[in-house]
Amino acid sequence: MAQRHRLDMLTLDFYEGMTIHPTLLCDGEMAVLIDTGCPGQVEELRAAMMKVGVTFDMLRAVILTHQDVDHIGCLPEIIRECGEHITVFAHSLEKPYIEGELPLLKDAELEHQPIGRVDETVEDGQELSFCGGIRVIHTPGHTPGHISLYVKQHHLLVAGDSMYSVNGKLGGVHPPSTLDVEEAQRSLQKYSDFAIDAVICYHGGLASSEIQEQLQAFY
């Protein structure tokens, strides 16, 4: 029987009592982090990881769903600490923003934008070999290079900001924070190709009840 790899949804403070939720996958002594939190949260991120028994020196990969500052904020500190021991993944359309070649599309006014690196770009349909297989789903709309990630062993979708949730109920696209709402709504149709039992939304957290019925409302 194949080993079932560990998956943990982390919780970090956002603002006004709200939270954000990076996802951590662990395969023995190596770990993969999906999104990193806001600038200045690296110690909070470290503490959240430690609560589930994972240290920074176990990180081997960081996957970024997109360029927004609350997703890439701790990347510079992670890179400084982990150096060449980690590989950073993102879609090619997001890479110039993450690496500081272009100002962030929604946070261009920030005086100090987090600048990181992208070691490998990913594309729609690609499967990353970590933790039993992670399928990349290009879901543009929120940003042009936004990706979602399907964790095969858990039948779980890491939705990034393609959707939000409230108290376990999926809310679909969040128009105020989405650059192209119509494209974002079309992107949700890609989820119909997957056997999804649970969804982690970066804003709102885990939804795991009647997921197929909830998703079908958006197709």
N, CA, C and O of each residue as an XYZ file, in Angstrom:
876
protein
N       0.856     -1.207      0.000
C       0.000      0.000      0.000
C       0.884      1.247      0.000
O       1.861      1.324      0.745
N       0.534      2.217     -0.839
C       1.329      3.440     -0.926
C       1.233      4.237      0.366
O       0.185      4.289      1.010
N       2.337      4.848      0.723
C       2.358      5.680      1.925
C       1.451      6.888      1.735
O       1.477      7.523      0.681
N       0.652      7.210      2.743
C      -0.195      8.403      2.691
C       0.579      9.549      3.316
O       0.909      9.518      4.501
N       0.862     10.546      2.520
C       1.697     11.641      2.966
C       0.873     12.624      3.801
O      -0.330     12.787      3.595
N       1.535     13.255      4.724
C       0.849     14.153      5.655
C       0.539     15.491      4.992
O       1.330     16.017      4.209
N      -0.626     16.021      5.326
C      -1.050     17.322      4.824
C      -1.593     18.126      5.996
O      -2.417     17.632      6.766
N      -1.129     19.370      6.131
C      -1.594     20.245      7.207
C      -1.962     21.607      6.641
O      -1.207     22.190      5.863
N      -3.109     22.104      7.030
C      -3.500     23.477      6.723
C      -3.021     24.361      7.868
O      -3.438     24.181      9.012
N      -2.147     25.315      7.562
C      -1.651     26.246      8.569
C      -2.592     27.439      8.681
O      -3.355     27.729      7.760
N      -2.530     28.117      9.802
C      -3.358     29.303     10.023
C      -2.476     30.448     10.496
O      -1.790     30.336     11.512
N      -2.498     31.550      9.753
C      -1.762     32.762     10.112
C      -2.743     33.928     10.202
O      -3.774     33.935      9.531
N      -2.415     34.908     11.034
C      -3.247     36.103     11.129
C      -3.214     36.873      9.816
O      -2.190     36.919      9.133
N      -4.345     37.476      9.475
C      -4.402     38.355      8.303
C      -4.695     39.766      8.782
O      -3.755     40.499      9.090
N      -5.923     40.172      8.858
C      -6.252     41.447      9.496
C      -7.713     41.433      9.921
O      -8.532     40.698      9.371
N      -8.022     42.269     10.921
C      -9.374     42.413     11.459
C      -9.973     41.063     11.805
O     -11.132     40.783     11.500
N      -9.153     40.221     12.457
C      -9.651     38.934     12.920
C      -9.699     37.847     11.876
O     -10.061     36.713     12.191
N      -9.346     38.156     10.643
C      -9.355     37.157      9.585
C      -8.028     36.408      9.554
O      -7.038     36.846     10.139
N      -8.025     35.275      8.864
C      -6.832     34.444      8.792
C      -6.551     34.046      7.349
O      -7.415     34.153      6.479
N      -5.319     33.582      7.111
C      -4.924     33.017      5.835
C      -4.353     31.631      6.079
O      -3.967     31.289      7.196
N      -4.306     30.830      5.003
C      -4.032     29.408      5.213
C      -3.049     28.837      4.188
O      -3.472     28.274      3.179
N      -1.743     28.975      4.433
C      -0.777     28.195      3.664
C      -1.002     26.702      3.922
O      -1.564     26.314      4.946
N      -0.558     25.879      2.980
C      -0.705     24.428      3.117
C       0.672     23.788      3.166
O       1.577     24.184      2.431
N       0.824     22.803      4.028
C       2.101     22.131      4.223
C       1.924     20.639      3.945
O       1.051     19.991      4.523
N       2.757     20.105      3.060
C       2.779     18.678      2.763
C       4.091     18.110      3.259
O       5.143     18.731      3.111
N       4.026     16.927      3.848
C       5.233     16.340      4.422
C       5.381     14.896      3.965
O       4.435     14.110      4.022
N       6.569     14.567      3.515
C       6.912     13.229      3.045
C       8.166     12.788      3.795
O       9.289     13.004      3.339
N       7.950     12.162      4.960
C       9.091     11.767      5.776
C       9.810     12.983      6.318
O       9.240     13.764      7.080
N      11.077     13.146      5.922
C      11.890     14.245      6.421
C      11.940     15.433      5.468
O      12.747     16.342      5.666
N      11.098     15.447      4.441
C      11.053     16.603      3.544
C       9.644     17.166      3.505
O       8.664     16.447      3.699
N       9.560     18.488      3.246
C       8.276     19.159      3.264
C       8.151     20.121      2.091
O       9.142     20.628      1.566
N       6.911     20.354      1.702
C       6.561     21.276      0.617
C       5.577     22.284      1.180
O       4.570     21.905      1.778
N       5.861     23.570      0.992
C       4.991     24.649      1.467
C       4.302     25.292      0.282
O       4.950     25.665     -0.696
N       2.985     25.422      0.370
C       2.209     26.107     -0.665
C       1.788     27.465     -0.125
O       0.944     27.559      0.766
N       2.387     28.517     -0.676
C       2.204     29.912     -0.268
C       2.824     30.175      1.103
O       3.014     29.255      1.898
N       3.138     31.460      1.369
C       4.065     31.738      2.476
C       3.590     32.762      3.495
O       4.279     32.979      4.492
N       2.443     33.399      3.290
C       2.007     34.415      4.240
C       2.449     35.813      3.849
O       3.052     36.021      2.796
N       2.141     36.760      4.709
C       2.387     38.180      4.460
C       3.814     38.570      4.863
O       4.455     37.858      5.636
N       4.313     39.696      4.343
C       5.599     40.201      4.815
C       5.584     40.400      6.328
O       4.598     40.873      6.893
N       6.685     40.036      6.973
C       6.791     40.191      8.409
C       6.238     39.039      9.219
O       6.262     39.082     10.449
N       5.731     37.993      8.542
C       5.119     36.885      9.262
C       6.010     35.647      9.342
O       5.525     34.567      9.683
N       7.279     35.778      9.041
C       8.098     34.568      8.948
C       8.179     33.822     10.278
O       8.192     32.591     10.288
N       8.233     34.535     11.387
C       8.295     33.839     12.677
C       6.953     33.195     13.021
O       6.913     32.123     13.624
N       5.875     33.839     12.642
C       4.553     33.235     12.831
C       4.419     31.983     11.962
O       3.859     30.976     12.395
N       4.933     32.053     10.745
C       4.934     30.887      9.859
C       5.780     29.764     10.448
O       5.368     28.604     10.462
N       6.956     30.120     10.930
C       7.837     29.118     11.527
C       7.143     28.411     12.709
O       7.216     27.190     12.847
N       6.473     29.204     13.552
C       5.794     28.637     14.718
C       4.645     27.721     14.295
O       4.437     26.666     14.894
N       3.905     28.121     13.269
C       2.801     27.288     12.784
C       3.316     25.963     12.230
O       2.691     24.920     12.420
N       4.443     26.009     11.552
C       5.049     24.779     11.041
C       5.546     23.900     12.178
O       5.363     22.683     12.157
N       6.170     24.515     13.163
C       6.684     23.755     14.296
C       5.567     23.025     15.047
O       5.784     21.938     15.582
N       4.382     23.620     15.085
C       3.256     22.985     15.775
C       2.901     21.634     15.162
O       2.377     20.755     15.847
N       3.188     21.469     13.873
C       2.904     20.194     13.210
C       4.188     19.404     12.968
O       4.199     18.442     12.201
N       5.276     19.822     13.634
C       6.496     19.040     13.618
C       7.387     19.224     12.405
O       8.187     18.345     12.083
N       7.258     20.363     11.723
C       8.061     20.615     10.521
C       8.911     21.862     10.737
O       8.400     22.899     11.161
N      10.202     21.763     10.448
C      11.122     22.882     10.570
C      11.513     23.399      9.190
O      11.314     22.717      8.184
N      12.065     24.599      9.148
C      12.470     25.183      7.877
C      13.509     24.331      7.164
O      13.536     24.281      5.935
N      14.365     23.660      7.928
C      15.406     22.875      7.259
C      14.851     21.613      6.596
O      15.572     20.922      5.875
N      13.580     21.312      6.837
C      12.934     20.200      6.136
C      12.335     20.628      4.800
O      12.005     19.780      3.971
N      12.192     21.938      4.585
C      11.591     22.424      3.347
C      12.477     22.104      2.148
O      13.680     22.365      2.159
N      11.863     21.539      1.122
C      12.568     21.278     -0.127
C      11.920     21.993     -1.303
O      12.516     22.109     -2.374
N      10.692     22.472     -1.099
C      10.008     23.167     -2.190
C       9.010     24.156     -1.627
O       8.394     23.924     -0.587
N       8.863     25.267     -2.340
C       7.793     26.234     -2.098
C       7.042     26.392     -3.416
O       7.639     26.691     -4.450
N       5.734     26.188     -3.366
C       4.894     26.382     -4.546
C       4.038     27.614     -4.306
O       3.326     27.693     -3.305
N       4.101     28.567     -5.212
C       3.347     29.812     -5.086
C       2.150     29.769     -6.024
O       2.308     29.573     -7.229
N       0.954     29.951     -5.474
C      -0.220     29.937     -6.338
C      -0.296     31.194     -7.207
O      -0.842     31.163     -8.310
N       0.256     32.299     -6.698
C       0.286     33.534     -7.499
C       1.081     34.592     -6.752
O       1.662     34.326     -5.700
N       1.098     35.792     -7.310
C       2.014     36.851     -6.895
C       1.537     37.739     -5.754
O       2.327     38.545     -5.263
N       0.294     37.637     -5.307
C      -0.210     38.592     -4.317
C       0.663     38.586     -3.065
O       1.216     37.556     -2.681
N       0.774     39.745     -2.442
C       1.755     39.937     -1.376
C       1.491     39.048     -0.167
O       2.429     38.693      0.547
N       0.230     38.681      0.079
C      -0.051     37.807      1.219
C       0.293     36.347      0.926
O       0.196     35.494      1.808
N       0.689     36.065     -0.302
C       1.109     34.716     -0.684
C       2.629     34.599     -0.815
O       3.189     33.525     -0.598
N       3.284     35.680     -1.163
C       4.744     35.636     -1.375
C       5.518     36.375     -0.295
O       6.741     36.487     -0.376
N       4.819     36.880      0.715
C       5.435     37.812      1.661
C       6.642     37.289      2.409
O       7.586     38.042      2.650
N       6.640     36.003      2.788
C       7.764     35.443      3.549
C       8.796     34.766      2.656
O       9.780     34.219      3.155
N       8.586     34.796      1.349
C       9.513     34.101      0.450
C      10.948     34.596      0.584
O      11.852     33.762      0.637
N      11.217     35.900      0.643
C      12.620     36.329      0.752
C      13.323     35.752      1.978
O      14.480     35.341      1.892
N      12.630     35.720      3.124
C      13.250     35.178      4.343
C      13.463     33.669      4.230
O      14.481     33.150      4.688
N      12.509     32.966      3.622
C      12.660     31.523      3.437
C      13.866     31.229      2.557
O      14.644     30.319      2.844
N      14.017     31.994      1.495
C      15.156     31.792      0.589
C      16.468     32.080      1.311
O      17.441     31.341      1.157
N      16.496     33.160      2.104
C      17.720     33.487      2.826
C      18.112     32.372      3.791
O      19.293     32.058      3.945
N      17.121     31.783      4.433
C      17.417     30.749      5.423
C      17.695     29.395      4.773
O      18.584     28.665      5.213
N      16.948     29.062      3.744
C      17.050     27.722      3.156
C      17.992     27.660      1.957
O      18.443     26.582      1.571
N      18.287     28.816      1.372
C      19.252     28.875      0.283
C      18.901     27.990     -0.889
O      17.772     28.004     -1.380
N      19.885     27.215     -1.339
C      19.705     26.372     -2.511
C      19.041     25.044     -2.175
O      18.858     24.205     -3.058
N      18.681     24.841     -0.918
C      18.050     23.580     -0.537
C      16.581     23.530     -0.928
O      15.958     22.470     -0.861
N      16.015     24.674     -1.339
C      14.619     24.673     -1.764
C      14.521     25.042     -3.241
O      15.359     25.763     -3.783
N      13.476     24.527     -3.867
C      13.114     24.895     -5.233
C      11.790     25.635     -5.168
O      10.834     25.157     -4.557
N      11.735     26.807     -5.801
C      10.526     27.626     -5.792
C       9.822     27.467     -7.139
O      10.425     27.649     -8.196
N       8.537     27.124     -7.079
C       7.729     26.890     -8.272
C       6.645     27.958     -8.383
O       6.061     28.367     -7.380
N       6.382     28.408     -9.616
C       5.257     29.295     -9.894
C       5.008     29.264    -11.401
O       5.841     28.782    -12.168
N       3.871     29.775    -11.807
C       3.566     29.873    -13.236
C       4.452     30.924    -13.877
O       4.833     31.900    -13.230
N       4.784     30.728    -15.154
C       5.687     31.659    -15.852
C       5.127     33.074    -15.906
O       5.896     34.035    -15.909
N       3.799     33.223    -15.947
C       3.212     34.563    -16.010
C       3.370     35.328    -14.699
O       3.275     36.555    -14.682
N       3.609     34.618    -13.614
C       3.794     35.262    -12.315
C       5.261     35.539    -11.995
O       5.570     36.372    -11.143
N       6.150     34.846    -12.675
C       7.575     34.913    -12.327
C       8.146     36.331    -12.321
O       8.815     36.684    -11.350
N       7.925     37.172    -13.345
C       8.558     38.503    -13.310
C       8.083     39.381    -12.174
O       8.810     40.280    -11.751
N       6.886     39.149    -11.668
C       6.376     39.918    -10.535
C       6.988     39.413     -9.230
O       7.366     40.202     -8.364
N       7.080     38.101     -9.103
C       7.658     37.522     -7.889
C       9.130     37.891     -7.771
O       9.631     38.099     -6.666
N       9.829     37.972     -8.910
C      11.258     38.258     -8.894
C      11.565     39.753     -8.937
O      12.733     40.139     -8.979
N      10.538     40.596     -8.928
C      10.743     42.033     -8.842
C      11.056     42.721    -10.148
O      11.404     43.901    -10.149
N      10.942     42.015    -11.267
C      11.171     42.656    -12.560
C      10.024     43.596    -12.917
O      10.221     44.595    -13.608
N       8.834     43.269    -12.442
C       7.651     44.097    -12.642
C       6.991     44.321    -11.291
O       7.064     43.449    -10.426
N       6.341     45.478    -11.084
C       5.641     45.701     -9.814
C       4.438     44.785     -9.697
O       3.783     44.481    -10.694
N       4.148     44.350     -8.495
C       3.006     43.478     -8.265
C       1.728     44.127     -8.795
O       1.505     45.323     -8.607
N       0.906     43.338     -9.449
C      -0.261     43.892    -10.134
C      -1.236     44.579     -9.179
O      -1.847     45.583     -9.544
N      -1.389     44.056     -7.969
C      -2.354     44.635     -7.029
C      -1.692     45.371     -5.881
O      -2.373     46.026     -5.092
N      -0.381     45.274     -5.775
C       0.322     45.876     -4.640
C       1.489     46.740     -5.120
O       2.526     46.810     -4.460
N       1.317     47.392     -6.262
C       2.394     48.184     -6.851
C       2.791     49.366     -5.980
O       3.902     49.884     -6.091
N       1.867     49.794     -5.102
C       2.141     50.983     -4.287
C       2.993     50.666     -3.068
O       3.452     51.585     -2.389
N       3.217     49.394     -2.776
C       4.020     49.035     -1.615
C       5.447     49.556     -1.758
O       6.089     49.379     -2.793
N       5.926     50.201     -0.699
C       7.278     50.759     -0.764
C       8.329     49.660     -0.810
O       9.331     49.782     -1.515
N       8.100     48.590     -0.059
C       9.053     47.476     -0.031
C       8.336     46.205     -0.457
O       7.714     45.521      0.356
N       8.433     45.905     -1.736
C       7.793     44.701     -2.237
C       8.696     43.491     -1.981
O       9.907     43.567     -2.189
N       8.112     42.377     -1.529
C       8.944     41.185     -1.328
C       9.470     40.682     -2.669
O       8.707     40.496     -3.617
N      10.751     40.471     -2.737
C      11.377     39.993     -3.976
C      12.013     38.633     -3.699
O      12.846     38.490     -2.803
N      11.612     37.658     -4.470
C      12.133     36.314     -4.307
C      12.730     35.799     -5.597
O      13.291     36.555     -6.390
N      12.601     34.504     -5.790
C      13.058     33.892     -7.035
C      12.089     32.773     -7.396
O      11.400     32.226     -6.535
N      12.050     32.447     -8.670
C      11.304     31.288     -9.155
C      12.297     30.404     -9.872
O      12.857     30.796    -10.896
N      12.522     29.208     -9.342
C      13.508     28.302     -9.920
C      12.943     27.494    -11.070
O      13.647     27.206    -12.038
N      11.675     27.127    -10.967
C      11.043     26.322    -12.014
C       9.635     26.845    -12.260
O       8.865     27.040    -11.320
N       9.300     27.071    -13.530
C       7.945     27.477    -13.868
C       7.117     26.235    -14.176
O       7.635     25.215    -14.631
N       5.826     26.348    -13.918
C       4.912     25.225    -14.114
C       3.831     25.622    -15.102
O       3.611     26.805    -15.365
N       3.161     24.617    -15.646
C       2.102     24.872    -16.617
C       0.907     23.986    -16.336
O       0.992     23.030    -15.564
N      -0.197     24.311    -16.965
C      -1.442     23.583    -16.756
C      -1.260     22.100    -17.070
O      -0.712     21.741    -18.113
N      -1.718     21.252    -16.174
C      -1.652     19.817    -16.391
C      -0.374     19.151    -15.922
O      -0.291     17.924    -15.889
N       0.611     19.935    -15.563
C       1.876     19.359    -15.100
C       1.671     18.676    -13.752
O       0.883     19.137    -12.926
N       2.384     17.579    -13.539
C       2.318     16.898    -12.255
C       3.677     16.965    -11.571
O       4.682     16.510    -12.116
N       3.695     17.536    -10.377
C       4.890     17.571     -9.555
C       4.946     16.286     -8.738
O       3.919     15.799     -8.267
N       6.137     15.745     -8.573
C       6.281     14.405     -8.018
C       6.191     14.343     -6.500
O       6.222     13.254     -5.929
N       6.079     15.481     -5.840
C       6.085     15.498     -4.380
C       4.861     14.799     -3.796
O       3.755     14.921     -4.324
N       5.064     14.074     -2.718
C       3.983     13.624     -1.841
C       2.868     12.888     -2.588
O       1.686     13.153     -2.370
N       3.245     11.984     -3.447
C       2.270     11.178     -4.159
C       1.694     11.823     -5.399
O       0.831     11.241     -6.056
N       2.154     13.014     -5.731
C       1.705     13.683     -6.948
C       0.842     14.893     -6.675
O      -0.176     14.805     -5.989
N       1.261     16.036     -7.223
C       0.507     17.287     -7.106
C       0.261     17.794     -8.520
O       1.214     18.103     -9.235
N      -0.973     17.884     -8.927
C      -1.345     18.300    -10.282
C      -1.538     19.810    -10.325
O      -2.259     20.375     -9.503
N      -0.897     20.452    -11.280
C      -1.020     21.895    -11.463
C      -2.232     22.189    -12.338
O      -2.389     21.601    -13.408
N      -3.083     23.094    -11.885
C      -4.242     23.539    -12.664
C      -4.127     25.047    -12.855
O      -4.232     25.802    -11.888
N      -3.911     25.493    -14.093
C      -3.833     26.930    -14.350
C      -5.246     27.502    -14.275
O      -6.111     27.145    -15.076
N      -5.472     28.385    -13.315
C      -6.797     28.961    -13.077
C      -6.707     30.485    -13.114
O      -6.833     31.135    -12.076
N      -6.489     31.060    -14.295
C      -6.333     32.517    -14.394
C      -7.631     33.246    -14.089
O      -8.724     32.681    -14.121
N      -7.458     34.517    -13.794
C      -8.590     35.383    -13.497
C      -8.281     36.229    -12.283
O      -8.283     37.458    -12.355
N      -8.014     35.568    -11.161
C      -7.594     36.324     -9.973
C      -6.311     37.093    -10.297
O      -6.199     38.283    -10.002
N      -5.359     36.409    -10.897
C      -4.204     36.995    -11.589
C      -3.986     36.151    -12.838
O      -4.526     35.049    -12.933
N      -3.202     36.646    -13.800
C      -3.044     35.893    -15.056
C      -2.417     34.517    -14.892
O      -2.767     33.586    -15.617
N      -1.492     34.380    -13.945
C      -0.791     33.112    -13.781
C      -1.195     32.346    -12.544
O      -0.437     31.506    -12.058
N      -2.377     32.623    -12.027
C      -2.834     31.921    -10.829
C      -2.927     30.425    -11.105
O      -3.424     30.012    -12.152
N      -2.445     29.609    -10.159
C      -2.597     28.166    -10.253
C      -3.294     27.634     -9.005
O      -3.188     28.199     -7.917
N      -4.003     26.541     -9.197
C      -4.525     25.740     -8.099
C      -3.795     24.408     -8.141
O      -3.168     24.073     -9.145
N      -3.873     23.653     -7.063
C      -3.092     22.424     -6.954
C      -3.976     21.299     -6.424
O      -4.641     21.442     -5.398
N      -3.969     20.173     -7.147
C      -4.746     19.006     -6.750
C      -3.807     17.979     -6.151
O      -2.930     17.451     -6.833
N      -3.996     17.701     -4.873
C      -3.165     16.739     -4.153
C      -3.831     15.371     -4.303
O      -4.857     15.094     -3.682
N      -3.232     14.529     -5.135
C      -3.901     13.311     -5.591
C      -4.252     12.362     -4.448
O      -5.380     11.874     -4.382
N      -3.309     12.094     -3.551
C      -3.557     11.113     -2.496
C      -4.718     11.499     -1.594
O      -5.431     10.634     -1.086
N      -4.904     12.778     -1.396
C      -5.934     13.253     -0.471
C      -7.218     13.669     -1.189
O      -8.200     14.024     -0.538
N      -7.220     13.630     -2.533
C      -8.367     14.128     -3.300
C      -8.728     15.542     -2.839
O      -9.899     15.887     -2.677
N      -7.694     16.337     -2.638
C      -7.862     17.673     -2.063
C      -7.373     18.742     -3.031
O      -6.330     18.597     -3.667
N      -8.144     19.811     -3.128
C      -7.790     20.951     -3.963
C      -7.281     22.087     -3.096
O      -7.979     22.547     -2.193
N      -6.064     22.541     -3.370
C      -5.567     23.787     -2.778
C      -5.926     24.881     -3.777
O      -5.298     25.006     -4.829
N      -6.943     25.670     -3.437
C      -7.569     26.568     -4.410
C      -6.900     27.924     -4.511
O      -7.246     28.713     -5.390
N      -5.937     28.218     -3.623
C      -5.348     29.559     -3.650
C      -6.435     30.596     -3.450
O      -7.222     30.509     -2.507
N      -6.479     31.584     -4.343
C      -7.521     32.614     -4.285
C      -8.517     32.474     -5.424
O      -9.245     33.420     -5.724
N      -8.565     31.297     -6.071
C      -9.571     31.089     -7.118
C     -10.969     31.058     -6.520
O     -11.953     31.378     -7.187
N     -11.042     30.669     -5.251
C     -12.301     30.668     -4.500
C     -12.010     31.110     -3.068
O     -10.860     31.124     -2.628
N     -13.062     31.465     -2.360
C     -12.953     31.691     -0.925
C     -14.011     30.822     -0.247
O     -14.897     30.284     -0.911
N     -13.915     30.688      1.068
C     -14.923     29.926      1.805
C     -15.274     30.649      3.093
O     -14.500     31.457      3.606
N     -16.448     30.344      3.598
C     -16.921     30.898      4.867
C     -17.572     29.761      5.646
O     -18.578     29.195      5.218
N     -16.982     29.434      6.799
C     -17.535     28.395      7.667
C     -17.785     27.087      6.911
O     -18.818     26.440      7.083
N     -16.813     26.715      6.071
C     -16.908     25.451      5.364
C     -17.731     25.467      4.097
O     -17.873     24.430      3.449
N     -18.275     26.601      3.726
C     -19.070     26.710      2.500
C     -18.305     27.532      1.471
O     -17.844     28.636      1.761
N     -18.177     26.982      0.271
C     -17.447     27.661     -0.789
C     -18.229     28.857     -1.312
O     -19.440     28.782     -1.516
N     -17.521     29.959     -1.524
C     -18.166     31.173     -2.010
C     -17.869     31.502     -3.455
O     -18.336     32.520     -3.966
N     -17.095     30.651     -4.127
C     -16.760     30.928     -5.518
C     -15.772     32.062     -5.651
O     -14.993     32.325     -4.735
N     -15.798     32.733     -6.780
C     -14.880     33.836     -7.075
C     -15.186     35.023     -6.162
O     -16.343     35.299     -5.845
N     -14.126     35.718     -5.748
C     -14.273     36.931     -4.927
C     -14.018     38.132     -5.818
O     -12.862     38.510     -6.011
N     -15.068     38.750     -6.374
C     -14.884     39.808     -7.380
C     -14.007     40.975     -6.948
O     -13.200     41.433     -7.756
N     -14.117     41.494     -5.698
C     -13.319     42.681     -5.365
C     -11.809     42.486     -5.490
O     -11.085     43.456     -5.716
N     -11.321     41.256     -5.348
C      -9.880     41.019     -5.396
C      -9.433     40.339     -6.690
O      -8.278     39.930     -6.811
N     -10.348     40.219     -7.658
C     -10.087     39.453     -8.870
C      -9.926     40.383    -10.066
O     -10.773     41.244    -10.306
N      -8.853     40.211    -10.805
C      -8.573     41.103    -11.929
C      -9.524     40.883    -13.101
O      -9.922     41.847    -13.756
N      -9.893     39.646    -13.375
C     -10.785     39.328    -14.485
C     -11.809     38.314    -13.977
O     -11.549     37.111    -13.965
N     -12.965     38.806    -13.561
C     -13.967     37.954    -12.921
C     -14.508     36.915    -13.886
O     -14.698     35.762    -13.497
N     -14.759     37.286    -15.125
C     -15.312     36.325    -16.081
C     -14.327     35.189    -16.345
O     -14.722     34.025    -16.411
N     -13.056     35.522    -16.494
C     -12.055     34.486    -16.702
C     -11.926     33.605    -15.464
O     -11.771     32.389    -15.577
N     -11.989     34.208    -14.297
C     -11.903     33.440    -13.058
C     -13.060     32.459    -12.934
O     -12.874     31.330    -12.481
N     -14.255     32.886    -13.335
C     -15.408     31.991    -13.275
C     -15.257     30.844    -14.272
O     -15.635     29.711    -13.977
N     -14.710     31.133    -15.441
C     -14.457     30.057    -16.410
C     -13.431     29.071    -15.868
O     -13.531     27.868    -16.111
N     -12.452     29.576    -15.139
C     -11.408     28.706    -14.600
C     -11.978     27.665    -13.645
O     -11.465     26.548    -13.573
N     -13.027     28.014    -12.914
C     -13.597     27.073    -11.960
C     -14.114     25.810    -12.644
O     -14.185     24.752    -12.018
N     -14.472     25.912    -13.913
C     -14.984     24.749    -14.636
C     -13.931     23.649    -14.751
O     -14.282     22.483    -14.932
N     -12.653     23.996    -14.650
C     -11.600     22.987    -14.738
C     -11.668     21.997    -13.585
O     -11.174     20.875    -13.704
N     -12.270     22.394    -12.478
C     -12.329     21.517    -11.320
C     -13.240     20.318    -11.560
O     -13.153     19.322    -10.841
N     -14.111     20.404    -12.562
C     -15.024     19.295    -12.842
C     -14.288     18.051    -13.317
O     -14.863     16.963    -13.329
N     -13.027     18.193    -13.708
C     -12.235     17.053    -14.176
C     -11.611     16.252    -13.038
O     -10.960     15.237    -13.288
N     -11.796     16.688    -11.801
C     -11.095     16.083    -10.676
C     -12.071     15.547     -9.628
O     -13.152     16.097     -9.417
N     -11.659     14.459     -8.980
C     -12.434     13.887     -7.878
C     -12.023     14.605     -6.593
O     -11.103     14.174     -5.898
N     -12.707     15.690     -6.289
C     -12.341     16.559     -5.166
C     -13.250     16.278     -3.981
O     -14.470     16.411     -4.072
N     -12.638     15.886     -2.862
C     -13.393     15.625     -1.638
C     -13.303     16.771     -0.636
O     -14.145     16.882      0.255
N     -12.282     17.629     -0.776
C     -12.087     18.733      0.161
C     -11.332     19.846     -0.556
O     -10.604     19.604     -1.518
N     -11.518     21.061     -0.071
C     -10.889     22.242     -0.663
C     -10.300     23.090      0.451
O     -10.956     23.342      1.462
N      -9.055     23.529      0.264
C      -8.473     24.544      1.138
C      -8.435     25.855      0.374
O      -7.734     25.974     -0.631
N      -9.179     26.829      0.845
C      -9.140     28.184      0.291
C      -8.179     29.010      1.150
O      -8.205     28.919      2.377
N      -7.347     29.802      0.512
C      -6.387     30.605      1.273
C      -7.113     31.533      2.229
O      -6.661     31.768      3.349
N      -8.232     32.054      1.779
C      -9.085     32.894      2.625
C     -10.349     32.105      2.951
O     -11.220     31.922      2.101
N     -10.431     31.647      4.181
C     -11.605     30.900      4.619
C     -11.303     29.500      5.080
O     -12.035     28.951      5.903
N     -10.226     28.896      4.563
C      -9.797     27.606      5.068
C     -10.509     26.423      4.440
O     -10.884     26.458      3.268
N     -10.693     25.376      5.232
C     -11.124     24.076      4.741
C     -12.636     24.007      4.529
O     -13.429     24.436      5.367
N     -12.999     23.449      3.375
C     -14.382     23.057      3.098
C     -14.352     21.580      2.732
O     -13.609     21.184      1.833
N     -15.149     20.754      3.416
C     -15.058     19.311      3.192
C     -16.409     18.607      3.199
O     -16.460     17.379      3.273
N     -17.486     19.348      3.126
C     -18.822     18.755      3.141
C     -19.522     19.003      1.808
O     -19.616     20.141      1.349
N     -20.011     17.927      1.193
C     -20.765     18.022     -0.064
C     -20.033     18.894     -1.085
O     -20.619     19.790     -1.693
N     -18.746     18.615     -1.258
C     -17.905     19.463     -2.106
C     -18.336     19.412     -3.564
O     -18.413     20.452     -4.218
N     -18.619     18.221     -4.086
C     -19.013     18.140     -5.486
C     -20.285     18.935     -5.750
O     -20.409     19.600     -6.779
N     -21.215     18.863     -4.830
C     -22.457     19.640     -4.994
C     -22.180     21.132     -4.948
O     -22.758     21.901     -5.715
N     -21.295     21.538     -4.046
C     -20.945     22.958     -3.967
C     -20.257     23.428     -5.239
O     -20.580     24.490     -5.771
N     -19.308     22.632     -5.723
C     -18.571     23.033     -6.922
C     -19.472     23.115     -8.144
O     -19.313     24.015     -8.968
N     -20.406     22.197     -8.271
C     -21.268     22.169     -9.439
C     -22.100     23.444     -9.575
O     -22.533     23.800    -10.671
N     -22.315     24.118     -8.461
C     -23.053     25.374     -8.510
C     -22.289     26.465     -9.256
O     -22.883     27.455     -9.684
N     -20.961     26.289     -9.416
C     -20.145     27.308    -10.069
C     -19.852     26.985    -11.531
O     -19.296     27.817    -12.248
N     -20.222     25.783    -11.982
C     -19.881     25.396    -13.356
C     -20.918     25.937    -14.348
O     -20.796     25.711    -15.552
